[in-house]
Amino acid sequence: MGMCIERMGIIKYEELVSMLFRLDETQPVSDENVTVMDTEFSGVPVRVYLPKRKSDAPRRAVIYIHGGAFCFGSFKNAGFDSLNRWTANKLDSVVVGVDYRLAPQHHFPVQFEDCLAAVKFFLQDEILAKYGVDPTRICISGDSSGAGLAAGVTQQVQTDAGFKHKIKIQALLYPSLQIIDSYLPSHQENEHGIILPRDLAIKLVSLYLTKDETFVEAMRRNEHMPQESRHLFQFVNWSTLLPEKYRKGYVYTEPILGKHNFSFPGLMDIRISPLLANDSLLQNLPPTYILTCQYDIVRDDGLMYVSRLQNVGVQVTHDHIENGIHAALSFMTPPLYLHVGLRIRDMYISWLDKNL
């Protein structure tokens, strides 16, 4: 409907959806179990959830980066607030929801830089002590584009000697992990998906990168990458990285390279496409939880990351939801109470509890 309204010239799709997301925002309301407060870490807005029950030892902590295709959303949205509040209460853990500046007003790498700045601030000894956090038991999590940001930030933290404290585990829920191949089997199968159809996903990625409207059509045709990116396709070659059942007889063909002269900084950057990281970087990553959904355009991103991490010896737990849809976690609050969203939440919390 939003795309139809845009074609009628009434309002741009991204402006309409942003308005709807703002209507869904919540206030930092504490309850009988959790104290909730909004503050800033290095100028980045965050919402902190602190369990009220007494603890004799430092607590675990979860840093959560919300999804929204880099263009929408906030930790204030009811679904994310509910998830983070639930996490804090069930795990008796400190939870930090991170906001970041959004496209199209802000392009890559602003979103990544905001998330990294917030994480770096939180990992300081004095801040961890202030919130009563055990520096050896910290997780970075996220969903969708937020999971892609979480994966990129985790890669940075684990390999940057400037970070004294490292991440114990990461959890990536239906993650978006690459932009260089726009015609994976999951893109074809979910071309007309109910939550994130292919044309919409390409439009939103384009808004994240550039104001150049010709990029949308190039990406739709899988002709958006430069000639010098050829060596990167080994890292997203679904014909070798996807399990057989997900290839389903599709024939792999390399994208057409060098047809256009796009020079956006994010096209070949692992901060927007964590799947492009080489094996020597990936082997430094912590135990990882990846959840994928069958009816999801980014399904194959998660499946390929599972393969790549396992290939270099990283401990990976993978759950695949056969009836799952993209963004299911955003639909588990009133009035929808989507059962699959609640199931994903519970699987995620269970893994965190066992591993963090």
C-alpha positions in Angstrom: 0.0 0.0 0.0 2.8 2.4 0.9 4.5 2.0 -2.5 1.1 2.6 -4.2 0.6 5.8 -2.3 4.1 6.9 -3.4 3.3 6.2 -7.0 0.2 8.3 -6.7 2.5 11.2 -5.6 0.9 11.7 -2.2 3.9 10.9 0.0 7.2 9.0 -0.3 7.1 5.5 1.1 9.9 6.1 3.5 8.2 9.2 4.9 4.9 7.4 5.5 6.5 4.4 7.2 8.6 6.7 9.4 5.4 8.4 10.6 3.9 5.0 11.4 7.0 3.9 13.3 6.9 7.2 15.3 3.3 6.5 16.3 4.5 3.2 17.8 7.1 4.7 20.1 7.0 4.1 23.8 8.2 6.1 26.9 10.9 4.7 29.2 8.4 3.4 31.8 9.8 1.3 34.6 7.8 -1.6 36.0 7.9 -3.8 39.1 10.9 -5.8 37.7 12.9 -3.5 35.6 14.1 0.1 35.8 14.1 1.7 32.4 15.9 4.9 31.4 16.8 6.8 28.3 20.3 8.3 28.1 23.2 8.8 25.7 26.4 6.9 25.1 28.9 9.2 23.3 26.0 11.2 22.0 24.1 8.1 20.7 20.6 7.6 22.2 20.2 4.4 24.2 17.6 2.9 26.4 19.0 1.0 29.5 17.0 -1.7 31.3 18.2 -2.6 34.8 16.7 -5.5 36.8 15.4 -4.4 40.2 16.1 -7.6 42.0 19.2 -7.6 44.2 22.4 -9.2 42.8 25.5 -10.1 44.7 27.5 -10.5 41.6 28.0 -8.4 38.4 25.3 -9.1 35.8 25.3 -10.3 32.2 24.6 -7.7 29.6 23.0 -7.6 26.2 23.5 -4.8 23.7 20.6 -4.8 21.2 20.6 -3.1 17.8 17.2 -2.7 16.3 16.2 -3.5 12.7 14.3 -1.3 10.2 16.2 -1.5 6.9 18.6 1.3 8.1 15.7 3.7 7.4 13.2 3.1 10.2 12.7 2.2 13.8 13.9 2.9 17.3 14.5 1.1 20.6 11.3 3.1 21.5 9.1 1.0 19.3 6.8 -1.3 21.2 8.2 -4.6 19.8 11.8 -3.7 20.6 10.9 -2.2 24.0 9.0 -5.4 24.9 11.8 -7.7 23.7 14.5 -5.8 25.6 12.4 -5.5 28.8 11.6 -9.3 28.6 15.3 -10.0 28.1 16.3 -8.0 31.2 13.7 -9.6 33.4 14.1 -13.2 32.2 17.9 -13.2 32.2 18.4 -10.8 35.2 20.6 -9.0 32.8 21.4 -5.4 31.9 20.1 -4.6 28.4 21.1 -1.6 26.3 18.9 -0.7 23.3 20.8 1.4 20.8 19.4 3.9 18.3 21.4 5.3 15.4 20.9 8.0 12.8 18.7 6.8 9.9 18.7 6.9 6.1 17.9 8.6 3.9 18.9 11.7 5.9 22.2 9.9 6.9 24.0 7.5 4.6 26.5 4.7 5.4 28.7 4.5 7.4 26.9 6.8 9.9 24.7 4.0 11.2 27.7 1.7 11.8 29.7 4.4 13.4 26.9 5.3 15.9 26.5 1.7 17.0 30.2 1.2 17.4 30.5 4.4 19.4 27.8 3.3 21.8 29.4 -0.1 22.2 32.8 1.4 22.8 31.4 3.7 25.4 29.6 0.9 27.2 32.7 -1.3 27.3 34.7 1.2 29.4 35.5 -0.1 32.8 33.8 2.7 34.6 30.6 2.4 32.7 30.5 -1.4 33.2 31.0 -0.8 36.9 28.3 1.9 37.0 25.7 -0.5 35.6 27.1 -3.6 37.5 28.1 -5.5 34.4 30.5 -8.5 34.3 32.9 -7.5 31.4 33.4 -11.2 30.5 29.6 -11.8 29.9 28.5 -9.3 27.2 26.4 -10.1 24.1 25.7 -8.0 21.0 22.4 -8.9 19.3 20.2 -7.5 16.6 17.5 -8.3 14.1 17.4 -7.7 10.3 19.6 -4.7 9.4 20.3 -4.3 13.1 21.7 -7.8 13.0 23.9 -6.8 10.2 25.2 -3.9 12.2 25.6 -6.1 15.2 27.7 -8.6 13.1 29.9 -5.7 11.8 30.4 -4.2 15.2 31.3 -7.6 16.7 33.9 -8.1 13.9 35.4 -4.7 14.7 35.5 -5.2 18.5 36.9 -8.7 18.3 39.8 -7.7 16.0 40.6 -4.2 17.2 43.3 -4.2 19.8 41.9 -0.9 21.1 39.0 -2.8 22.8 40.1 -4.1 26.1 36.9 -6.1 26.6 35.6 -8.4 24.0 32.2 -9.9 23.2 31.4 -13.3 24.7 28.6 -14.2 22.2 26.6 -12.6 19.4 23.0 -13.3 18.4 21.8 -12.5 14.8 18.0 -12.7 14.1 17.1 -13.0 10.4 20.2 -10.9 9.6 20.9 -8.8 6.5 24.6 -9.4 5.8 25.5 -8.5 2.3 24.4 -6.2 -0.6 26.7 -7.3 -3.4 24.4 -10.1 -4.9 20.8 -9.1 -5.2 19.6 -12.3 -6.8 20.0 -15.1 -4.3 17.5 -18.0 -4.2 15.8 -16.3 -1.2 15.5 -13.1 -3.2 13.8 -15.0 -6.0 11.5 -17.1 -3.8 10.4 -14.1 -1.8 10.3 -11.5 -4.6 6.7 -10.7 -3.6 7.1 -11.3 0.2 4.4 -9.8 2.4 6.8 -7.9 4.7 9.9 -7.2 2.6 9.4 -7.8 -1.2 12.5 -7.6 -3.3 11.8 -4.2 -5.0 11.2 -2.6 -1.6 14.4 -4.1 -0.1 16.4 -2.8 -3.0 14.8 0.7 -2.6 15.7 0.8 1.1 19.3 -0.4 0.6 19.7 2.3 -2.1 18.5 5.0 0.4 21.1 3.7 2.8 23.9 4.2 0.3 23.0 7.1 -2.0 20.6 9.6 -3.5 21.4 8.4 -7.0 18.1 6.9 -8.2 19.7 5.0 -11.0 21.3 2.7 -8.5 17.9 1.1 -7.7 17.4 -0.2 -11.3 21.0 -1.4 -11.5 20.7 -3.3 -8.2 17.3 -4.7 -9.4 19.2 -6.2 -12.4 22.1 -7.3 -10.2 24.4 -5.0 -12.2 25.4 -2.6 -9.4 28.9 -3.8 -8.5 32.2 -2.6 -9.9 34.6 -4.8 -11.8 37.1 -4.7 -9.0 34.6 -6.5 -6.7 34.9 -9.8 -8.5 37.1 -11.4 -5.8 34.5 -10.8 -3.2 31.9 -13.1 -4.7 33.7 -16.1 -3.3 32.4 -15.1 0.1 28.7 -15.0 -1.0 28.7 -17.8 -3.6 25.5 -19.5 -2.7 26.1 -22.4 -5.0 28.8 -23.6 -2.5 27.7 -22.0 0.8 24.0 -22.8 0.8 22.8 -26.2 2.0 21.4 -28.3 -0.9 17.8 -28.0 0.2 17.9 -24.2 -0.2 19.4 -24.2 -3.7 16.3 -25.9 -5.1 17.7 -26.3 -8.6 18.6 -22.7 -9.1 21.5 -22.1 -11.4 24.2 -19.8 -10.1 25.3 -17.0 -12.5 27.7 -14.2 -11.6 26.3 -10.7 -11.4 27.2 -8.4 -14.3 30.2 -6.3 -13.1 31.4 -2.9 -14.2 28.4 -1.9 -16.2 28.0 1.2 -14.1 30.5 3.5 -12.4 29.0 3.7 -8.9 31.6 4.6 -6.4 29.7 4.6 -3.1 32.0 3.8 -0.1 29.8 1.0 1.2 29.6 -1.2 -1.9 32.6 -3.4 -1.0 32.8 -2.6 2.8 32.5 -5.3 5.4 30.9 -2.9 7.7 27.8 -3.0 5.5 28.4 -6.6 4.3 29.9 -8.6 7.1 29.7 -11.7 4.8 32.6 -10.2 2.9 35.0 -10.6 5.8 37.9 -13.0 5.1 38.4 -16.2 7.0 41.2 -14.9 9.1 38.9 -12.3 10.5 35.9 -14.6 11.0 37.9 -17.1 13.0 38.2 -14.5 15.8 34.5 -14.3 16.3 32.7 -15.5 19.4 30.1 -18.3 19.7 27.2 -17.2 17.5 23.4 -17.7 17.3 21.8 -17.2 13.9 18.1 -17.5 13.3 16.7 -17.6 9.8 13.1 -17.6 8.5 11.9 -19.5 5.4 9.7 -16.7 4.0 12.4 -14.0 4.2 14.3 -12.3 1.4 17.5 -12.2 3.6 17.2 -15.9 4.6 20.2 -16.9 2.5 22.5 -14.2 4.1 22.1 -16.0 7.4 22.5 -19.4 6.0 25.7 -18.5 4.2 27.1 -16.9 7.4 26.4 -20.1 9.2 28.4 -22.0 6.7 31.3 -19.5 6.6 31.6 -19.4 10.4 31.4 -23.2 10.8 34.1 -23.5 8.1 36.6 -21.6 10.2 35.7 -23.3 13.4 33.4 -20.8 15.1 30.8 -22.4 17.3 27.4 -21.7 15.7 23.9 -22.5 16.8 21.4 -22.2 13.9 17.6 -22.2 14.2 15.5 -22.1 11.1 11.8 -21.2 11.3 10.0 -23.0 8.5 6.9 -20.8 8.9 8.8 -17.7 9.8 8.6 -14.3 8.1 10.9 -11.3 8.2 10.5 -8.9 11.1 8.4 -11.3 13.1 9.6 -9.8 16.3 7.9 -6.5 15.5 4.5 -8.2 15.4 4.4 -9.9 18.8 2.9 -7.0 20.7 -0.8 -5.9 20.8 -2.9 -6.1 18.7 -1.2 -8.8 16.7 0.5 -11.2 19.2 2.1 -13.1 16.2 2.8 -16.6 17.5 5.9 -17.0 15.4 7.3 -13.8 16.8 6.8 -15.0 20.4 8.5 -18.3 19.4 11.5 -16.5 18.0 11.7 -14.4 21.1 11.7 -17.5 23.4 14.3 -19.4 21.3 16.6 -16.3 21.4 16.2 -15.9 25.1 16.8 -19.6 25.8 20.1 -19.5 23.8 21.2 -16.4 25.6 20.5 -17.9 29.0 22.5 -21.0 28.2 25.5 -19.3 26.6 25.8 -15.9 28.3 
